[in-house]
Amino acid sequence: MITKLTCPPISWEYEEIIFDLPWPWKMTSWNYLLFTQESWNQWCGHFREEDMHNFKVAEIKSKGIACVVSWWHWYLIDIEKKEKIKDLENNMLVDAYGDQKTNIFYIASDRSIYCIDSNLLEQEIDLPFAADGIKFIKENNRKLTIDTFIIWESNSNYYIDLEKRCVNKKLPKFK
């Protein structure tokens, strides 16, 4: 289980692990997550650059792995080992979704969608549209609705087919 914290934890309440950015230009603000392991032990992860609008987390519970997006940066965290498995060099990452059935993470950037499979291989998904921003809305019947933004206009006419790993346009509903 993962819980977003709105402030730093009380010192010594939890083991605290810092996950920092790989580049030298850093601010002094942080996001915080409380991770609960299978043994019910808890620890707190600190992720650089506080921006609650761009602080997303997704989890694959059966694997004990979390995907954290903090200020445009992406981290893959092993919850049991309390360590970073991988980070993605692409910037402008804005959303994350964990598909529990296939153990695949979906990551949205400003103009792309990636899937990270159970072997941690990254694959970009072809998009039938151009966008200035992409956000995941909700999953229903193995279809993950996405919201696309193109110059101040929002459009929720697309979804990710979680079985085929492709983006499709929603069919119009006729009355």
C-alpha positions in Angstrom: 0.0 0.0 0.0 1.2 3.5 -0.8 0.0 6.7 0.8 0.9 10.3 -0.3 2.0 12.5 2.6 1.4 16.2 2.5 4.3 17.0 4.8 7.6 15.4 5.8 7.2 12.6 8.3 8.2 13.1 12.0 11.9 12.3 12.3 12.6 8.7 13.3 9.0 7.7 12.9 9.8 5.7 9.7 13.0 4.7 7.9 13.5 7.5 5.4 15.0 6.9 1.9 15.9 9.8 -0.5 15.4 9.3 -4.2 17.1 12.3 -5.9 17.2 13.6 -9.4 20.2 12.6 -11.6 21.0 16.1 -12.7 22.8 18.9 -10.9 20.0 21.6 -11.1 17.8 20.9 -8.1 15.4 22.7 -5.9 15.0 22.1 -2.2 11.4 20.9 -2.2 10.2 17.3 -1.8 7.3 14.9 -2.3 6.8 12.2 0.3 5.3 8.6 0.1 4.6 6.2 2.9 5.2 2.6 1.6 3.8 -0.4 3.5 5.5 -3.7 2.8 3.9 -7.2 2.8 5.3 -7.6 6.4 3.4 -4.4 7.3 6.7 -2.6 7.9 6.5 1.0 6.7 9.1 3.3 5.3 9.0 6.8 3.8 10.4 7.7 0.3 11.5 11.3 -0.4 11.2 12.4 -4.0 12.8 15.7 -5.2 10.8 18.7 -6.4 7.5 19.3 -4.8 4.6 19.8 -7.2 1.4 18.2 -6.0 -0.1 18.6 -9.5 2.6 16.5 -11.0 3.1 13.9 -8.2 1.6 10.6 -9.4 2.0 7.1 -8.1 0.9 3.7 -9.5 1.6 0.3 -8.1 1.7 -3.3 -9.3 0.8 -5.0 -6.0 1.7 -8.6 -7.1 5.2 -7.5 -7.9 5.7 -5.0 -5.0 6.8 -2.3 -7.5 5.7 1.3 -7.6 6.0 3.8 -10.4 6.4 7.4 -9.1 6.2 10.6 -11.2 7.6 13.5 -9.2 8.1 16.8 -11.0 8.4 15.4 -14.5 10.8 12.6 -13.4 9.9 8.9 -13.3 11.2 6.4 -10.7 10.5 2.6 -10.5 10.7 1.6 -6.9 11.0 -1.9 -5.3 8.9 -1.5 -2.2 10.2 -4.6 -0.4 13.9 -3.8 -1.1 13.4 -0.1 -0.6 15.4 0.8 -3.6 15.2 2.4 -7.0 15.1 -0.2 -9.8 15.2 2.3 -12.7 14.4 5.8 -13.8 13.4 7.1 -17.1 15.5 9.8 -18.7 12.5 11.3 -20.6 11.3 14.5 -19.0 7.8 16.0 -18.9 6.3 12.7 -17.5 2.9 13.6 -16.1 0.9 10.5 -15.3 1.2 6.8 -14.4 -1.1 3.8 -14.3 -0.4 0.2 -13.1 -2.4 -2.6 -14.8 -2.8 -5.3 -12.2 -3.8 -8.0 -14.7 -0.8 -7.7 -17.0 1.7 -6.2 -14.5 2.4 -3.4 -17.0 2.9 0.3 -16.1 1.6 3.0 -18.5 3.4 6.3 -18.4 2.1 9.5 -20.0 4.3 12.3 -21.0 3.3 15.6 -22.6 3.2 14.0 -26.1 3.7 10.3 -25.7 2.6 7.2 -23.9 5.0 4.4 -22.8 4.4 1.0 -21.4 6.9 -0.7 -19.0 6.4 -4.4 -19.1 7.1 -7.0 -16.4 10.7 -7.3 -17.7 11.0 -3.5 -17.2 11.4 -2.9 -20.9 10.1 0.4 -22.2 8.0 0.6 -25.3 6.4 3.7 -26.8 2.9 3.3 -28.0 1.9 4.8 -31.3 -0.6 7.6 -31.0 -3.3 8.5 -33.6 -3.2 12.1 -32.5 -0.9 15.0 -31.6 -1.1 16.4 -28.1 0.4 19.0 -25.8 -0.5 16.9 -22.7 -1.9 13.5 -21.9 -3.6 12.3 -18.7 -5.1 9.0 -17.6 -8.8 9.2 -16.5 -10.2 5.8 -15.5 -10.2 2.2 -16.5 -13.4 0.4 -17.4 -13.7 -3.0 -19.1 -9.9 -3.1 -19.9 -10.1 0.3 -21.6 -8.1 3.1 -19.9 -9.7 6.5 -21.0 -7.2 9.2 -21.6 -7.6 12.9 -21.8 -5.6 14.8 -24.4 -4.8 18.5 -24.3 -4.2 20.5 -27.5 -3.6 24.2 -27.0 -6.0 24.7 -24.1 -8.6 22.2 -25.4 -9.3 18.9 -23.7 -10.5 15.8 -25.5 -11.4 12.4 -23.9 -12.2 10.6 -27.1 -9.4 8.1 -26.9 -8.6 5.1 -24.7 -5.8 2.6 -24.2 -6.8 -1.0 -25.0 -5.0 -2.7 -22.1 -5.1 -6.1 -23.8 -3.6 -5.0 -27.1 -1.4 -2.1 -25.7 -2.7 0.3 -28.3 -4.6 3.6 -28.4 -8.0 3.7 -30.1 -10.6 6.4 -30.7 -13.9 5.9 -28.9 -16.9 5.2 -31.1 -19.6 7.9 -31.1 -22.7 7.1 -29.0 -25.9 7.3 -31.0 -29.2 7.9 -29.3 
